[in-house]
Amino acid sequence: MTDRLLETIHCPGDLKELSIEQLKQVAAEMRDFITHSVSQTGGHLASNLGIVELTIAMHRAFDFSKDRLLWDVGHQCYAHKMLTGRRDMFDGLRQENGLSGFPNPGESDQDVFSVGHAGTSISTALGMALGAQHKATDEKIVALVGDASIVNGLSFEALNNLGLVKRQMLIVLNDNSMAIDVTQGAMAKYLSKVRLSHTYEDIRNTTTRILDHLPLIGKRMEEAVENFKRTLRMAITPSRLFESLNIPYFGPVDGHDIASLIDLFKALDHLHTPAILHVYTKKGKGYEPADDNPRKYHSTGPFEVNGNSGDGKSKGRSFTAAFGDALTDLGEKDDKIVAITAAMPDGTGLVKFREQFKDRYYDVGIAESVAVDIGAGLAKQGLKPVVCIYSTFLQRSFDQIFQEVALQNLPVTFCIDRAGVVGDDGPTHHGLLDVGFIRMLPNLVIAAPADEYEMQQSLAMGVDCGKPFAIRYPRDSVQSIAENAIPYEFGKAAVVREGDSDIVLVTLGPILNEALEAADTLAKDDISVTVVNARFAKPIDTAIINYFRQGKTVIIAEDASITGGFGSAVIEQALQTAQADNDDTMRNSIGKAVLLGGADSFIPPAKRQRQLEWMGISAKGMVETVKTLKCQPEKVDNTSS
């Protein structure tokens, strides 16, 4: 039996003395390690399996202790983490106090940025290259970008500005024809055409031609580049696109051929201009289920490594599934409803709608700003667009929500999945900011369904109300809350449980369940509280404001940031009302209010329930807050979090 080499790799320098055959063995062992690690903890599998050889080759050719590697999206960094001394931490991958599933400068100085969004690597690499240019330092700058990410507007803006760089900067285009789903758009079709037009032998020949024209020593590199470009002028390659931007292009080459990749990186190392190396990789390579279905294995829960996938213990029906079914039902009744997503049909629950209404479904790829503006255009034409984007990614399109939707008062419905804390993916993916940045926009309504009934009601209201309408919901199971079966009215809260004390628990969204559990626990100690389901973050029901007029102690809990959030909005409106009415009772009541939610800090990876506890919005946290108020009514901290 061959001795395992992976255990001898503790840092990138350990790769330097290995033969190519040994590096291939390391790649195979890394794939096995990644597959078994992710099967235990969950994580991003297919993308990481596809990039192993490429990662090994980059670390063999460059020294990223001084050179700089910029990741795009970042979830494909597992092999990089293993090579940079973090292999022994993988049993805690994406766990509380464990290894981040994304690059994290706090873990290693070879992680340059914390990266969770697409389209950033070329731009940040551009900035670092310009910084090196200003300082006259010689570190190499490498940006890794996927075929799905390079179509992002930020990537194109960066490509348009590469002429500012007068030194080495290498862009590695990792082309696997996949984002999470099949890559969308004209660029994707063009790259696909290129991929299909090349045989494996063509790719090998391209590699040879590049190396022939880019010797490590001898001929001037500028002359070599011109000679190479002349050999490709009649070929069908993306060189035409990139060369039109004055960016030297090389490829496509085999992204799994370690020996050739090392030689290519070393050769291109000598260029004194930005350049693109286009590599083909296979997403899911080495693990047959992921190879056959990379979309399913993009991000998984724990599973059995036996060829039969499992996503771990079922959490029951999700808010995403409830939304998908509700939208499909509405689509059957109203042919004006159109769905738009930004490369996330599975994640946003649109697969069923896509299958049933193909002519009313648009996937624009990783281009959230475009998705919003397409929605605005559809609304202007009298249709009813539903734009489905994760909260963390919706942040990228704030200007379009402002300018093209809210300012025009267009009836676009935003279905904001993964609102609130999201668990293992951590701070790059939490959806804690949407209430704050959306509520400041005039005309826009914000609903937060607490259960499946409200999901159905809010969606039906959103597509028909004639206004910009946002619906936020978490990555969590959806419940049917019997006590919440109260008529759903625009801008109106629901009193789910009436108490006989002066304490009122006002919740936004599904943490209503936590509040009801807290109320049950408190009742055992003869403490009665009123539980109110706000239903809307905007407009705010005046009935909530009236609790301050009555001198009640109001606790406002939300799965969102306290800063600029729903609780802040309630306090603002209550203060304005108290000022207008010159009401000292209201002022005193406002002074006793407690806001529970995300503090002014980034929340690390952990299980979602644990993160709710940290924010004080679990049942346990609400019980503790109420008991503190009962014991020390005059010493209330108004900024609990």
C-alpha positions as CSV (number, residue, x, y, z in Angstrom):
1,M,0.0,0.0,0.0
2,T,1.3,3.4,-0.9
3,D,2.2,5.6,2.0
4,R,-0.1,8.6,2.3
5,L,1.6,11.9,1.4
6,L,-1.0,14.3,2.6
7,E,0.1,13.9,6.2
8,T,3.5,15.2,5.3
9,I,2.1,18.4,3.9
10,H,2.0,21.1,6.6
11,C,2.7,24.2,4.5
12,P,3.0,25.0,0.8
13,G,6.8,24.7,1.0
14,D,6.3,21.0,1.5
15,L,5.1,20.7,-2.1
16,K,8.4,22.0,-3.5
17,E,10.3,18.8,-3.4
18,L,7.6,16.4,-4.6
19,S,7.5,15.0,-8.1
20,I,4.6,15.5,-10.4
21,E,3.4,11.9,-9.7
22,Q,3.6,12.6,-6.0
23,L,1.6,15.8,-6.5
24,K,-1.1,13.8,-8.3
25,Q,-1.2,11.4,-5.3
26,V,-1.6,14.4,-3.0
27,A,-4.5,15.7,-5.1
28,A,-6.3,12.3,-4.9
29,E,-5.8,12.2,-1.1
30,M,-7.0,15.8,-0.8
31,R,-10.2,14.9,-2.7
32,D,-10.8,12.0,-0.4
33,F,-10.1,14.1,2.7
34,I,-12.5,16.9,1.5
35,T,-15.3,14.5,0.6
36,H,-15.1,12.7,4.0
37,S,-14.8,16.0,5.9
38,V,-17.8,17.6,4.3
39,S,-19.8,14.4,4.7
40,Q,-19.3,14.9,8.5
41,T,-19.8,18.6,8.9
42,G,-21.6,19.7,5.7
43,G,-20.2,22.3,3.4
44,H,-19.4,23.2,-0.2
45,L,-18.3,20.0,-1.9
46,A,-18.5,20.0,-5.7
47,S,-16.6,23.3,-6.3
48,N,-13.8,22.3,-3.9
49,L,-13.4,18.9,-5.6
50,G,-13.0,20.6,-8.9
51,I,-10.2,23.0,-8.0
52,V,-7.7,20.7,-6.2
53,E,-5.0,20.4,-8.9
54,L,-5.3,24.1,-9.7
55,T,-4.8,25.0,-6.1
56,I,-1.8,22.7,-5.7
57,A,-0.2,24.2,-8.9
58,M,-0.7,27.8,-7.7
59,H,0.9,27.0,-4.4
60,R,3.8,25.2,-6.1
61,A,4.4,28.0,-8.5
62,F,3.9,31.0,-6.2
63,D,4.8,31.8,-2.6
64,F,1.6,33.2,-1.1
65,S,3.3,34.1,2.1
66,K,4.5,37.2,0.2
67,D,2.5,36.9,-3.1
68,R,-1.2,37.5,-3.0
69,L,-4.1,35.1,-3.9
70,L,-7.5,36.7,-4.2
71,W,-10.5,34.4,-4.2
72,D,-13.8,35.0,-5.8
73,V,-16.8,33.9,-3.7
74,G,-14.4,32.0,-1.5
75,H,-16.4,28.8,-0.8
76,Q,-13.9,26.9,-3.1
77,C,-10.9,27.5,-0.7
78,Y,-10.8,24.1,1.1
79,A,-7.7,22.7,-0.7
80,H,-6.0,26.1,-0.1
81,K,-6.8,25.9,3.6
82,M,-5.4,22.3,3.8
83,L,-2.2,23.4,2.2
84,T,-1.8,26.4,4.5
85,G,-1.7,24.5,7.8
86,R,-5.4,24.1,8.6
87,R,-6.0,20.4,7.7
88,D,-6.3,19.4,11.3
89,M,-9.1,21.9,11.8
90,F,-11.5,20.4,9.3
91,D,-13.5,18.5,11.9
92,G,-14.8,21.9,12.9
93,L,-15.5,23.2,9.4
94,R,-18.3,25.8,9.5
95,Q,-18.9,25.0,13.2
96,E,-19.0,27.3,16.2
97,N,-15.4,28.3,17.1
98,G,-14.3,26.2,14.1
99,L,-12.8,26.6,10.7
100,S,-14.6,29.1,8.4
101,G,-16.0,27.8,5.2
102,F,-14.6,30.9,3.5
103,P,-11.2,32.6,3.4
104,N,-10.6,34.3,6.7
105,P,-7.5,36.5,7.4
106,G,-8.0,35.8,11.1
107,E,-7.0,32.2,10.4
108,S,-4.1,32.7,8.1
109,D,-2.1,35.6,6.5
110,Q,-2.5,33.7,3.2
111,D,-6.2,34.5,3.3
112,V,-6.1,38.1,2.1
113,F,-9.9,39.0,2.3
114,S,-12.9,37.4,4.0
115,V,-14.8,36.6,0.8
116,G,-18.4,35.4,0.5
117,H,-19.8,37.4,-2.5
118,A,-19.0,36.9,-6.2
119,G,-17.3,39.3,-8.6
120,T,-14.8,40.8,-6.1
121,S,-11.5,39.1,-6.9
122,I,-10.4,41.0,-10.0
123,S,-11.3,44.3,-8.4
124,T,-9.4,43.7,-5.2
125,A,-6.5,42.2,-7.1
126,L,-6.5,45.4,-9.3
127,G,-6.2,47.5,-6.1
128,M,-3.4,45.3,-4.7
129,A,-1.5,45.4,-8.0
130,L,-1.8,49.2,-8.1
131,G,-0.6,49.3,-4.5
132,A,2.4,47.2,-5.3
133,Q,3.0,49.4,-8.3
134,H,3.0,52.5,-6.1
135,K,5.3,50.9,-3.6
136,A,7.6,49.4,-6.3
137,T,7.4,45.9,-4.6
138,D,7.6,42.7,-6.5
139,E,5.0,40.4,-5.0
140,K,2.9,38.5,-7.6
141,I,-0.9,39.1,-7.7
142,V,-3.2,36.3,-8.6
143,A,-7.0,36.6,-8.9
144,L,-9.1,33.4,-9.2
145,V,-12.5,34.0,-10.8
146,G,-15.2,31.5,-11.9
147,D,-17.0,31.5,-15.3
148,A,-20.2,32.5,-13.4
149,S,-18.4,35.3,-11.5
150,I,-16.7,36.9,-14.4
151,V,-20.0,38.0,-15.8
152,N,-20.7,40.0,-12.6
153,G,-20.8,43.7,-13.3
154,L,-18.0,44.4,-10.8
155,S,-15.8,42.0,-12.7
156,F,-16.4,43.8,-16.0
157,E,-15.8,47.1,-14.4
158,A,-12.4,45.8,-13.1
159,L,-11.5,44.4,-16.5
160,N,-12.2,47.7,-18.0
161,N,-9.7,49.3,-15.7
162,L,-6.8,46.8,-16.0
163,G,-5.0,49.3,-18.2
164,L,-4.1,51.2,-15.0
165,V,-1.8,48.3,-14.1
166,K,1.7,48.3,-15.6
167,R,3.0,45.2,-13.8
168,Q,2.3,41.5,-13.4
169,M,-1.3,40.6,-12.4
170,L,-2.7,37.2,-13.4
171,I,-6.4,36.4,-13.6
172,V,-7.2,32.7,-13.6
173,L,-10.6,32.0,-15.1
174,N,-11.8,28.8,-13.6
175,D,-14.3,27.5,-16.2
176,N,-16.5,24.6,-15.1
177,S,-19.7,25.7,-16.9
178,M,-21.5,25.9,-13.5
179,A,-22.3,28.4,-10.8
180,I,-24.7,26.6,-8.4
181,D,-27.0,25.9,-11.3
182,V,-26.0,26.0,-15.0
183,T,-24.3,29.4,-15.7
184,Q,-26.6,31.8,-17.5
185,G,-26.1,34.5,-20.1
186,A,-24.4,35.3,-23.4
187,M,-20.9,35.0,-21.9
188,A,-21.8,31.5,-20.5
189,K,-23.0,30.4,-23.9
190,Y,-19.9,31.8,-25.5
191,L,-17.6,30.0,-23.1
192,S,-19.7,26.8,-23.5
193,K,-19.2,27.1,-27.3
194,V,-15.5,27.3,-26.8
195,R,-15.5,24.4,-24.4
196,L,-17.5,22.2,-26.9
197,S,-15.3,23.2,-29.8
198,H,-12.1,21.8,-28.1
199,T,-11.1,18.2,-27.7
200,Y,-8.8,17.1,-24.9
201,E,-6.0,17.0,-27.5
202,D,-6.8,20.6,-28.6
203,I,-6.4,21.7,-25.0
204,R,-3.0,19.8,-24.7
205,N,-1.8,21.4,-27.9
206,T,-2.9,24.9,-26.6
207,T,-0.8,24.3,-23.5
208,T,2.2,23.3,-25.5
209,R,1.9,26.3,-27.8
210,I,1.7,28.7,-24.8
211,L,4.8,27.2,-23.2
212,D,6.6,27.2,-26.6
213,H,5.9,31.0,-26.9
214,L,6.5,31.9,-23.3
215,P,10.0,30.5,-22.4
216,L,11.1,31.0,-18.9
217,I,14.3,32.6,-20.2
218,G,15.5,34.1,-23.4
219,K,13.0,35.8,-25.7
220,R,11.4,39.0,-24.6
221,M,8.0,38.3,-23.0
222,E,6.2,41.1,-25.0
223,E,7.5,39.6,-28.3
224,A,6.4,36.1,-27.1
225,V,2.9,37.3,-26.3
226,E,2.5,38.9,-29.8
227,N,3.8,35.7,-31.5
228,F,1.3,33.6,-29.4
229,K,-1.6,35.9,-30.3
230,R,-0.9,35.5,-34.0
231,T,-1.2,31.7,-33.7
232,L,-4.7,32.0,-32.3
233,R,-6.2,34.6,-34.5
234,M,-8.2,32.1,-36.6
235,A,-9.3,30.0,-33.6
236,I,-12.6,30.2,-31.8
237,T,-11.5,31.4,-28.4
238,P,-12.5,34.1,-25.9
239,S,-9.2,35.8,-26.8
240,R,-11.3,38.0,-29.1
241,L,-13.3,39.4,-26.2
242,F,-10.4,39.9,-23.8
243,E,-7.9,41.1,-26.5
244,S,-10.5,43.8,-27.4
245,L,-9.9,45.0,-23.9
246,N,-6.2,44.9,-24.4
247,I,-5.8,42.0,-21.9
248,P,-3.5,39.2,-23.1
249,Y,-5.4,35.9,-23.0
250,F,-4.0,32.3,-22.8
251,G,-6.0,29.1,-23.0
252,P,-8.1,27.2,-22.7
253,V,-6.0,24.7,-20.8
254,D,-6.6,21.6,-18.7
255,G,-7.2,22.7,-15.1
256,H,-6.4,19.2,-13.8
257,D,-3.0,18.8,-15.4
258,I,-0.7,19.7,-12.5
259,A,2.5,19.6,-14.5
260,S,1.3,21.9,-17.2
261,L,-0.3,24.3,-14.8
262,I,2.9,24.7,-12.8
263,D,4.8,25.4,-16.0
264,L,2.2,27.9,-17.2
265,F,2.1,29.8,-13.9
266,K,5.9,30.0,-13.9
267,A,6.0,31.2,-17.5
268,L,3.2,33.8,-17.0
269,D,5.0,34.9,-13.8
270,H,7.4,36.9,-16.0
271,L,4.7,39.0,-17.8
272,H,4.8,42.7,-16.9
273,T,1.2,43.2,-17.7
274,P,-2.2,41.8,-16.5
275,A,-3.1,38.6,-18.3
276,I,-5.9,35.9,-18.2
277,L,-5.3,32.2,-18.1
278,H,-8.4,30.3,-19.0
279,V,-8.6,26.8,-17.4
280,Y,-11.2,24.0,-17.7
281,T,-12.1,22.1,-14.5
282,K,-14.7,19.6,-13.7
283,K,-17.0,20.5,-10.7
284,G,-17.4,17.5,-8.4
285,K,-14.4,15.7,-9.9
286,G,-13.4,12.5,-8.0
287,Y,-16.7,11.9,-6.2
288,E,-19.2,10.3,-8.6
289,P,-22.4,11.6,-7.0
290,A,-21.0,15.2,-7.0
291,D,-19.6,14.7,-10.5
292,D,-23.0,13.6,-11.8
293,N,-25.0,16.3,-9.9
294,P,-22.7,19.2,-9.0
295,R,-25.8,21.4,-8.3
296,K,-27.1,19.1,-5.6
297,Y,-23.6,18.9,-4.0
298,H,-22.8,22.6,-4.2
299,S,-23.6,23.0,-0.5
300,T,-24.7,20.0,1.6
301,G,-25.4,18.9,5.0
302,P,-23.7,15.8,6.4
303,F,-24.1,12.7,4.2
304,E,-23.0,9.1,3.8
305,V,-20.0,8.6,1.5
306,N,-21.5,5.5,-0.2
307,G,-22.7,6.9,-3.5
308,N,-26.2,7.7,-2.0
309,S,-26.5,11.2,-0.9
310,G,-28.2,12.2,2.3
311,D,-28.6,15.8,3.6
312,G,-28.6,14.8,7.2
313,K,-31.5,15.0,9.6
314,S,-34.5,16.6,7.9
315,K,-35.6,19.9,9.4
316,G,-39.0,19.6,7.9
317,R,-40.7,21.9,5.4
318,S,-38.7,25.2,4.8
319,F,-39.8,28.8,4.3
320,T,-38.2,28.5,0.9
321,A,-40.4,25.5,-0.1
322,A,-43.5,27.3,1.3
323,F,-42.7,30.4,-0.9
324,G,-42.1,28.3,-4.0
325,D,-45.4,26.5,-3.7
326,A,-47.3,29.7,-2.9
327,L,-45.7,31.5,-5.9
328,T,-46.5,28.6,-8.3
329,D,-50.1,28.6,-7.0
330,L,-50.4,32.3,-7.7
331,G,-48.8,31.9,-11.1
332,E,-51.5,29.4,-12.1
333,K,-54.1,32.1,-11.4
334,D,-52.3,35.1,-12.8
335,D,-50.3,35.0,-16.0
336,K,-48.8,38.5,-15.2
337,I,-46.6,37.1,-12.5
338,V,-43.0,36.7,-13.6
339,A,-40.1,35.3,-11.4
340,I,-36.5,36.5,-11.6
341,T,-33.5,35.1,-9.8
342,A,-29.7,35.8,-9.8
343,A,-28.2,32.3,-10.3
344,M,-30.2,30.8,-7.4
345,P,-33.2,28.9,-8.7
346,D,-32.8,26.1,-6.2
347,G,-31.9,28.2,-3.2
348,T,-34.8,30.6,-3.7
349,G,-37.4,27.9,-4.3
350,L,-38.1,28.7,-8.0
351,V,-37.5,25.3,-9.6
352,K,-41.2,24.3,-9.5
353,F,-42.2,27.7,-11.0
354,R,-39.5,27.4,-13.6
355,E,-40.7,24.0,-14.7
356,Q,-44.3,25.1,-14.9
357,F,-43.9,28.6,-16.4
358,K,-40.7,28.6,-18.4
359,D,-41.7,31.7,-20.4
360,R,-42.2,33.6,-17.1
361,Y,-39.0,32.8,-15.4
362,Y,-35.6,34.6,-15.8
363,D,-32.2,33.6,-14.4
364,V,-29.8,36.5,-15.0
365,G,-26.7,34.9,-13.4
366,I,-24.7,36.5,-10.7
367,A,-26.0,39.9,-11.4
368,E,-28.4,41.1,-8.6
369,S,-28.5,44.7,-9.8
370,V,-29.6,43.6,-13.2
371,A,-32.3,41.3,-11.7
372,V,-33.8,44.3,-9.8
373,D,-33.7,46.6,-12.9
374,I,-35.3,43.9,-15.1
375,G,-38.0,43.7,-12.5
376,A,-38.5,47.4,-12.7
377,G,-38.8,47.2,-16.5
378,L,-41.3,44.3,-16.3
379,A,-43.3,46.3,-13.8
380,K,-43.3,49.3,-16.1
381,Q,-44.8,47.1,-18.8
382,G,-47.7,46.1,-16.5
383,L,-46.4,42.7,-15.3
384,K,-46.0,41.6,-11.7
385,P,-42.3,40.8,-11.2
386,V,-41.2,38.8,-8.2
387,V,-37.4,39.2,-7.6
388,C,-36.0,36.3,-5.5
389,I,-32.6,37.0,-3.9
390,Y,-30.9,36.1,-0.7
391,S,-30.8,38.9,1.8
392,T,-27.0,39.1,1.8
393,F,-26.9,39.4,-2.0
394,L,-29.7,41.8,-2.2
395,Q,-27.4,44.3,-0.5
396,R,-25.5,44.6,-3.9
397,S,-28.5,46.1,-5.6
398,F,-29.5,48.8,-3.1
399,D,-29.1,51.6,-5.6
400,Q,-31.4,49.9,-8.1
401,I,-34.0,49.3,-5.4
402,F,-33.8,53.0,-4.6
403,Q,-33.6,54.5,-8.1
404,E,-35.6,52.2,-10.4
405,V,-38.2,50.7,-8.0
406,A,-38.9,52.8,-4.9
407,L,-38.4,56.2,-6.6
408,Q,-40.7,55.2,-9.4
409,N,-43.1,53.5,-7.0
410,L,-43.2,50.4,-9.2
411,P,-44.9,47.2,-8.1
412,V,-41.9,44.9,-7.8
413,T,-42.1,42.2,-5.1
414,F,-38.8,41.3,-3.4
415,C,-38.8,37.8,-1.9
416,I,-35.8,38.0,0.4
417,D,-34.6,34.5,1.4
418,R,-32.0,33.8,4.1
419,A,-33.1,36.9,6.1
420,G,-31.7,37.0,9.6
421,V,-28.9,34.7,10.8
422,V,-28.1,31.8,8.5
423,G,-26.0,29.5,10.7
424,D,-22.8,27.8,9.4
425,D,-22.0,30.2,6.5
426,G,-21.4,33.0,9.0
427,P,-21.1,36.8,8.6
428,T,-20.7,37.0,4.8
429,H,-24.0,35.4,4.4
430,H,-26.2,36.6,7.3
431,G,-29.2,38.6,6.2
432,L,-29.3,41.1,9.1
433,L,-29.2,44.4,7.2
434,D,-32.2,44.3,4.9
435,V,-34.8,45.8,7.2
436,G,-32.4,48.7,7.9
437,F,-31.5,49.6,4.3
438,I,-35.0,48.9,2.8
439,R,-37.1,50.7,5.4
440,M,-35.4,54.0,4.7
441,L,-36.9,54.0,1.2
442,P,-40.2,55.7,0.7
443,N,-43.1,53.7,-0.9
444,L,-41.6,50.3,0.0
445,V,-43.5,47.9,2.3
446,I,-41.7,45.2,4.4
447,A,-43.6,42.1,5.5
448,A,-42.1,39.3,7.6
449,P,-44.3,36.2,7.7
450,A,-44.1,34.2,10.9
451,D,-45.6,31.0,9.4
452,E,-46.8,29.4,6.2
453,Y,-50.2,31.1,6.4
454,E,-48.6,34.5,6.4
455,M,-46.2,33.5,3.7
456,Q,-49.1,32.8,1.4
457,Q,-51.0,35.9,2.5
458,S,-48.1,38.3,2.2
459,L,-47.1,37.0,-1.2
460,A,-50.7,37.4,-2.5
461,M,-50.8,40.9,-1.1
462,G,-47.4,41.8,-2.5
463,V,-48.1,40.9,-6.1
464,D,-51.4,42.7,-6.1
465,C,-50.9,45.8,-3.9
466,G,-49.5,48.0,-6.7
467,K,-46.4,49.1,-4.6
468,P,-42.9,48.0,-4.0
469,F,-43.2,45.1,-1.5
470,A,-40.5,43.2,0.3
471,I,-41.1,39.9,2.1
472,R,-38.3,38.6,4.3
473,Y,-38.0,35.1,5.7
474,P,-35.2,32.9,7.1
475,R,-33.3,29.7,6.2
476,D,-35.4,27.7,8.6
477,S,-38.3,25.3,8.9
478,V,-41.8,26.9,8.5
479,Q,-44.5,26.3,11.0
480,S,-48.2,26.5,11.2
481,I,-49.0,28.5,14.3
482,A,-52.6,27.9,15.3
483,E,-52.8,31.0,17.5
484,N,-51.7,33.1,14.5
485,A,-54.7,32.3,12.4
486,I,-55.9,35.9,12.5
487,P,-57.1,37.8,9.4
488,Y,-54.1,39.2,7.5
489,E,-54.5,43.0,6.9
490,F,-52.2,45.5,5.3
491,G,-49.9,47.1,7.8
492,K,-51.7,45.5,10.8
493,A,-50.1,43.6,13.6
494,A,-51.8,40.6,15.3
495,V,-52.2,40.2,19.1
496,V,-51.5,36.5,19.3
497,R,-51.7,36.2,23.1
498,E,-53.2,38.7,25.5
499,G,-51.5,39.0,28.9
500,D,-52.6,40.8,32.0
501,S,-49.2,42.4,32.9
502,D,-47.5,45.6,31.7
503,I,-45.0,43.7,29.6
504,V,-45.5,43.4,25.8
505,L,-43.4,41.1,23.6
506,V,-43.4,42.4,20.0
507,T,-41.8,40.1,17.5
508,L,-41.0,40.3,13.8
509,G,-41.2,37.2,11.7
510,P,-40.8,33.5,12.7
511,I,-39.3,34.2,16.1
512,L,-43.0,34.6,17.1
513,N,-42.6,30.9,18.0
514,E,-39.8,31.7,20.4
515,A,-41.9,34.4,22.0
516,L,-44.9,32.0,22.5
517,E,-42.5,29.4,24.0
518,A,-41.2,32.1,26.3
519,A,-44.7,33.1,27.3
520,D,-45.5,29.5,28.2
521,T,-42.3,29.3,30.3
522,L,-43.1,32.6,32.1
523,A,-46.7,31.5,32.8
524,K,-45.3,28.6,34.9
525,D,-43.9,31.3,37.1
526,D,-47.2,33.3,37.1
527,I,-45.8,35.9,34.8
528,S,-48.2,36.9,32.1
529,V,-47.1,38.8,28.9
530,T,-48.8,40.0,25.8
531,V,-47.3,38.6,22.6
532,V,-47.7,40.7,19.4
533,N,-46.8,39.5,15.9
534,A,-45.8,42.7,14.1
535,R,-46.2,41.1,10.6
536,F,-44.9,44.3,9.0
537,A,-41.7,46.2,9.6
538,K,-43.1,49.0,7.5
539,P,-45.6,50.4,7.8
540,I,-45.7,50.1,11.6
541,D,-49.1,49.5,13.1
542,T,-50.2,52.3,15.4
543,A,-51.5,49.7,17.7
544,I,-47.9,48.9,18.6
545,I,-47.3,52.6,19.3
546,N,-50.3,52.7,21.6
547,Y,-48.7,50.3,24.0
548,F,-46.3,53.2,24.8
549,R,-49.3,55.5,25.3
550,Q,-50.6,53.0,27.8
551,G,-47.3,53.1,29.7
552,K,-46.5,49.4,28.9
553,T,-42.9,48.0,28.9
554,V,-42.3,47.0,25.3
555,I,-39.7,44.4,24.3
556,I,-39.1,44.4,20.6
557,A,-37.4,41.3,19.2
558,E,-36.2,40.8,15.6
559,D,-33.9,38.5,13.6
560,A,-32.1,41.5,12.2
561,S,-29.7,44.1,13.2
562,I,-30.8,46.4,16.0
563,T,-29.0,49.3,14.2
564,G,-31.6,50.8,11.9
565,G,-33.9,47.8,12.3
566,F,-37.5,47.3,13.1
567,G,-37.1,48.1,16.8
568,S,-35.4,51.4,16.0
569,A,-38.2,52.2,13.6
570,V,-40.8,51.6,16.4
571,I,-38.9,53.8,18.8
572,E,-38.5,56.6,16.2
573,Q,-42.2,56.6,15.5
574,A,-43.2,56.4,19.2
575,L,-40.9,59.4,20.0
576,Q,-42.4,61.5,17.2
577,T,-45.9,60.6,18.5
578,A,-44.9,61.5,22.1
579,Q,-43.4,64.8,20.9
580,A,-46.4,65.7,18.9
581,D,-48.8,64.8,21.7
582,N,-46.5,66.1,24.5
583,D,-47.2,62.8,26.2
584,D,-44.9,62.2,29.3
585,T,-46.4,58.7,29.8
586,M,-45.2,57.7,26.3
587,R,-41.8,59.2,26.9
588,N,-41.4,57.3,30.2
589,S,-42.6,54.1,28.5
590,I,-40.2,54.5,25.6
591,G,-37.4,54.9,28.1
592,K,-38.2,51.4,29.5
593,A,-38.3,49.7,26.0
594,V,-35.8,46.9,25.3
595,L,-34.5,46.1,21.8
596,L,-33.4,42.5,21.1
597,G,-31.6,41.5,17.9
598,G,-28.2,41.7,16.2
599,A,-25.7,43.8,18.0
600,D,-23.2,46.1,16.3
601,S,-20.8,43.2,15.5
602,F,-20.4,40.4,13.0
603,I,-21.9,37.1,14.2
604,P,-19.6,34.1,13.7
605,P,-20.6,30.7,12.2
606,A,-22.6,28.5,14.5
607,K,-26.0,26.7,14.4
608,R,-28.8,29.1,13.7
609,Q,-30.5,28.4,17.1
610,R,-27.2,29.2,18.9
611,Q,-27.0,32.6,17.0
612,L,-30.6,33.4,18.0
613,E,-29.5,32.8,21.6
614,W,-26.6,35.1,21.2
615,M,-28.9,37.8,20.0
616,G,-31.3,37.3,23.0
617,I,-34.2,36.4,20.7
618,S,-34.5,32.7,21.6
619,A,-37.2,31.7,24.0
620,K,-34.6,31.4,26.8
621,G,-33.3,34.9,26.0
622,M,-36.8,36.5,26.1
623,V,-37.6,34.8,29.4
624,E,-34.4,36.2,30.9
625,T,-35.1,39.7,29.6
626,V,-38.7,39.6,31.1
627,K,-37.5,38.3,34.5
628,T,-34.8,41.0,34.6
629,L,-37.4,43.6,34.0
630,K,-39.7,42.2,36.6
631,C,-36.9,42.2,39.2
632,Q,-35.3,45.5,38.3
633,P,-37.9,47.6,36.6
634,E,-36.0,50.8,37.2
635,K,-32.6,49.6,35.8
636,V,-33.4,48.6,32.3
637,D,-30.7,48.5,29.6
638,N,-32.3,50.0,26.5
639,T,-29.8,48.4,24.1
640,S,-29.9,44.7,25.0
641,S,-28.7,42.5,22.2
